[in-house]
Amino acid sequence: LAGQLAVDQVITDKLTLHGYYQGLSTKRKNVNGPLGAGYQPFGVTETSLFDGSVHTANVHLTWTPARMNTLTAGYEFEREAFGNEGRTTAGTQDFSTNAGQRSNTVYVQHLAGMLGGNLQLAGGVRFQSFSLMQPRFSLSNAPYSGITLSDPPSAVTLDGAASYYISASGTKLRAHIGNGYRVPSLYERFGAFFNTYPGNSFIALGDPFLKPEKTIAVDAGIDQDISRGRVRLSATYFWTRLRDIIGYGNVVPNIGTTVRPFGGYLNQKGGRSQGGEFSIKAKPTLTTDLFASYTFTDS
């Protein structure tokens, strides 16, 4: 279930206040019963429940002091929750896991046009801090016991773009650079399931000490209008580097005294991706639009 509520308030002809709330709630129920071939529960029906939610509230101001000059500044609050519950017919092996995380974000973006709008510049910065709630497990033999958890490191992301349009030739030159950041999800940090055999214990998959994913991306391109704007040719070069990523391994290190016999999430070195994209857009008649593109990627 997803929903959003947005409100815009015009303060003056140059200043506008925007606000929105959006929420996402997801639920999944898996039942493993005694019928069918292959592995079956040990004389009981097992039910696994997975619940998750993300709630985001945002408020920002947009100021346009001049026609080609726009400044946006805002604040965002986000709350994430994850829950996993297991039930059996007898009820002797029931378990539950709950975890949560909050974040606070401030950001600023400036869009400016110069030289009659032929030169366009954009720049933005975003700062986000995180607060992790202590996970709760229902049984005494829960995973990750005895460890001290800390909040994920704060994130600072930057983004800049520029374009220049040459009116005489109908040519646009453009370039962009930015970095990305993804904090580990709650399941990647605390994902677990309860295994009735052997040992009647939690089996940990997550790593509470995962580091965030970090990326940097650059692209540059050219757009060329011909035939009085009825045909546009575009070419773009892009390059992305994944500095750190979160992967899944079959053999992973233990978390303190918690073993992970079935593998789990872990930090891995990233990679890179680069390539080119080429496209043509044409309007041969008033009622016909044609578009074709080709992309080459080397990862």
Protein Blocks (a to p, Z undefined) as FASTA:
>chain_A
ZZdddddddfblmbccddddddddddddddddfedehjddehiacddddddddddddddd
dddfbfklccdddddddddddddddddfkommgccdddddddddddddddddeehhlacc
ddddddddddddddddfbfkbghihiacdddddddddddddddddfknopacdddddddd
ddddfklmmgccddfbghiaaddfbdfkbccdddddddddddddeehhpaccdddddddd
dfbacdddfbdcdehjaccfkgpaddddddddddddddddddfbfkbccddddddddZZ
